Amino acid sequence: STETDIYSVPSGKTALIKTITLVNGNASVETVNVYIMKSGSASRMIVPKDYQMGAQYMAVIDDEFTLEAGDKIRGVAATASKVDYTVHGVVK
């Protein structure tokens, strides 16, 4: 599977990410990976590799991240259409 952008910090802005919530809407286990990619750098995992989300399970990543313009939150799911996400924070 290929990493997909979940959120990109707009030009000229800084984002303080408070939580990222993932919901597995599938009736079976989904494998997910979530990354932070600083502008011009490689992606870095923020959850254990190949994290197994149970059927109908919700996971909350409550570490705070400060991201600069061009930085991204990226994700991969075994069945992308079955995993929903929300990103909560403040953009300045």
Backbone as CSV, one residue per row, in Angstrom:
resi,resn,N_x,N_y,N_z,CA_x,CA_y,CA_z,C_x,C_y,C_z
1,SER,0.827,-1.187,0.000,0.000,0.000,0.000,0.871,1.249,0.000
2,THR,0.307,2.348,-0.439,1.036,3.596,-0.582,0.580,4.609,0.460
3,GLU,1.522,5.357,1.010,1.173,6.423,1.945,0.310,7.461,1.239
4,THR,-0.699,7.955,1.961,-1.608,8.973,1.451,-1.646,10.128,2.440
5,ASP,-1.695,11.357,1.936,-1.783,12.512,2.813,-3.129,12.534,3.536
6,ILE,-3.080,12.681,4.844,-4.274,12.857,5.663,-4.475,14.344,5.946
7,TYR,-3.361,15.048,6.186,-3.428,16.482,6.460,-2.110,17.116,6.036
8,SER,-2.205,18.307,5.429,-1.030,19.100,5.063,-1.171,20.480,5.681
9,VAL,-0.109,20.973,6.316,-0.143,22.306,6.910,-0.083,23.337,5.783
10,PRO,-1.027,24.283,5.786,-1.047,25.297,4.719,0.204,26.186,4.725
11,SER,0.491,26.767,3.584,1.613,27.687,3.430,1.499,28.846,4.415
12,GLY,2.615,29.179,5.048,2.651,30.306,5.968,2.023,30.046,7.324
13,LYS,1.677,28.798,7.628,0.991,28.454,8.876,1.800,27.454,9.692
14,THR,1.455,27.367,10.969,1.961,26.349,11.884,0.754,25.642,12.481
15,ALA,0.846,24.342,12.662,-0.266,23.573,13.230,0.189,22.861,14.495
16,LEU,-0.610,22.987,15.533,-0.408,22.208,16.745,-1.463,21.112,16.719
17,ILE,-1.030,19.893,16.444,-1.936,18.748,16.359,-2.106,18.184,17.761
18,LYS,-3.345,18.108,18.220,-3.652,17.620,19.570,-3.975,16.131,19.575
19,THR,-4.824,15.700,18.627,-5.189,14.277,18.546,-5.468,13.888,17.097
20,ILE,-5.240,12.621,16.830,-5.618,12.009,15.555,-6.459,10.791,15.937
21,THR,-7.672,10.730,15.414,-8.569,9.617,15.725,-8.771,8.765,14.479
22,LEU,-8.621,7.468,14.627,-8.839,6.514,13.545,-9.993,5.602,13.936
23,VAL,-10.878,5.314,12.991,-12.001,4.414,13.252,-12.034,3.354,12.159
24,ASN,-11.986,2.098,12.579,-12.102,0.979,11.653,-13.583,0.644,11.501
25,GLY,-14.145,0.969,10.352,-15.549,0.678,10.082,-15.768,-0.698,9.480
26,ASN,-14.721,-1.478,9.387,-14.797,-2.803,8.779,-15.236,-3.849,9.805
27,ALA,-15.810,-4.922,9.332,-16.220,-6.029,10.197,-15.048,-6.943,10.534
28,SER,-13.866,-6.617,10.012,-12.673,-7.411,10.308,-11.510,-6.484,10.664
29,VAL,-10.432,-7.076,11.132,-9.233,-6.334,11.532,-8.655,-5.583,10.340
30,GLU,-8.194,-4.348,10.581,-7.496,-3.561,9.562,-6.084,-3.253,10.056
31,THR,-5.129,-3.300,9.154,-3.755,-2.932,9.455,-3.540,-1.494,9.008
32,VAL,-3.038,-0.646,9.928,-2.812,0.759,9.595,-1.409,1.193,9.997
33,ASN,-0.924,2.222,9.313,0.325,2.895,9.650,0.059,4.387,9.534
34,VAL,0.576,5.170,10.495,0.399,6.620,10.480,1.777,7.248,10.633
35,TYR,2.013,8.300,9.855,3.328,8.930,9.789,3.223,10.452,9.891
36,ILE,4.316,11.075,10.342,4.530,12.515,10.202,5.641,12.662,9.168
37,MET,5.430,13.542,8.204,6.468,13.810,7.213,6.763,15.312,7.228
38,LYS,7.917,15.668,7.802,8.357,17.049,7.795,8.719,17.431,6.367
39,SER,8.446,18.664,6.005,8.718,19.138,4.651,10.167,18.850,4.260
40,GLY,10.347,18.170,3.143,11.681,17.854,2.643,12.340,16.662,3.311
41,SER,11.635,15.954,4.185,12.201,14.806,4.901,11.408,13.541,4.608
42,ALA,11.930,12.432,5.095,11.230,11.151,4.960,10.143,11.039,6.023
43,SER,9.153,10.213,5.774,8.080,9.949,6.735,8.625,9.204,7.946
44,ARG,8.067,9.530,9.130,8.436,8.859,10.384,7.175,8.329,11.040
45,MET,7.190,7.063,11.452,6.017,6.432,12.071,5.689,7.063,13.409
46,ILE,4.374,7.178,13.682,3.936,7.662,14.994,3.042,6.632,15.700
47,VAL,2.838,5.487,15.075,2.189,4.333,15.718,3.057,3.117,15.404
48,PRO,2.939,2.054,16.170,3.719,0.854,15.853,3.445,0.369,14.423
49,LYS,4.488,-0.134,13.779,4.366,-0.622,12.398,3.286,-1.684,12.294
50,ASP,2.468,-1.528,11.240,1.392,-2.481,10.956,0.459,-2.673,12.156
51,TYR,0.053,-1.554,12.731,-0.861,-1.552,13.880,-2.168,-2.239,13.500
52,GLN,-2.595,-3.194,14.309,-3.805,-3.974,14.049,-4.997,-3.347,14.773
53,MET,-5.941,-2.808,14.006,-7.155,-2.233,14.583,-8.265,-3.274,14.499
54,GLY,-8.840,-3.614,15.646,-9.930,-4.577,15.669,-11.150,-4.076,14.911
55,ALA,-12.039,-4.983,14.569,-13.277,-4.640,13.868,-14.052,-3.612,14.674
56,GLN,-14.516,-2.565,14.003,-15.309,-1.507,14.628,-14.579,-0.822,15.781
57,TYR,-13.259,-0.767,15.712,-12.428,-0.237,16.791,-12.041,1.208,16.508
58,MET,-11.867,2.006,17.585,-11.378,3.372,17.467,-10.035,3.482,18.178
59,ALA,-9.083,4.154,17.538,-7.777,4.409,18.150,-7.560,5.912,18.183
60,VAL,-7.026,6.401,19.312,-6.749,7.827,19.459,-5.257,8.009,19.699
61,ILE,-4.633,8.794,18.848,-3.228,9.171,19.017,-3.259,10.538,19.691
62,ASP,-2.883,10.589,20.970,-3.026,11.841,21.702,-1.700,12.518,22.027
63,ASP,-0.658,12.165,21.294,0.599,12.888,21.398,0.427,14.208,20.654
64,GLU,1.023,15.286,21.176,0.951,16.566,20.484,2.134,16.697,19.535
65,PHE,1.851,17.235,18.350,2.878,17.456,17.331,2.774,18.892,16.850
66,THR,3.911,19.572,16.735,3.934,20.894,16.119,4.467,20.725,14.708
67,LEU,3.664,21.133,13.743,4.018,20.979,12.337,4.112,22.350,11.687
68,GLU,5.038,22.483,10.759,5.255,23.735,10.033,4.657,23.629,8.632
69,ALA,4.614,24.756,7.947,4.081,24.796,6.580,4.723,23.701,5.725
70,GLY,3.899,22.954,5.021,4.377,21.893,4.140,4.540,20.541,4.815
71,ASP,4.517,20.503,6.150,4.589,19.221,6.854,3.262,18.480,6.657
72,LYS,3.306,17.148,6.763,2.114,16.338,6.498,1.931,15.231,7.520
73,ILE,0.685,14.861,7.713,0.343,13.621,8.390,-0.090,12.683,7.275
74,ARG,0.475,11.481,7.265,0.199,10.526,6.194,-0.262,9.210,6.789
75,GLY,-0.964,8.416,5.998,-1.439,7.139,6.497,-1.542,6.088,5.412
76,VAL,-1.593,4.855,5.867,-1.795,3.689,5.000,-2.723,2.740,5.755
77,ALA,-3.724,2.226,5.070,-4.604,1.205,5.657,-4.765,0.079,4.647
78,ALA,-4.900,-1.139,5.163,-5.073,-2.291,4.271,-6.279,-2.086,3.351
79,THR,-7.366,-1.580,3.901,-8.563,-1.243,3.119,-8.892,0.209,3.444
80,ALA,-8.301,1.135,2.706,-8.394,2.562,3.027,-9.832,3.055,3.151
81,SER,-10.733,2.518,2.357,-12.127,2.978,2.392,-12.846,2.580,3.682
82,LYS,-12.237,1.729,4.490,-12.872,1.256,5.731,-12.345,1.963,6.978
83,VAL,-11.276,2.752,6.855,-10.701,3.442,8.004,-10.919,4.940,7.850
84,ASP,-11.703,5.522,8.769,-11.946,6.952,8.784,-10.996,7.611,9.786
85,TYR,-10.761,8.911,9.616,-9.857,9.618,10.504,-10.351,11.043,10.723
86,THR,-9.953,11.607,11.851,-10.116,13.031,12.102,-8.820,13.534,12.722
87,VAL,-8.461,14.750,12.405,-7.279,15.398,12.956,-7.771,16.634,13.704
88,HIS,-7.381,16.762,14.979,-7.829,17.871,15.808,-6.626,18.688,16.263
89,GLY,-6.761,20.000,16.171,-5.686,20.859,16.615,-5.979,22.309,16.301
90,VAL,-4.916,23.114,16.296,-5.021,24.552,16.068,-4.026,24.939,14.974
91,VAL,-4.486,25.751,14.045,-3.615,26.266,12.982,-3.445,27.765,13.208
92,LYS,-2.206,28.226,13.205,-1.925,29.665,13.385,-1.160,30.190,12.194
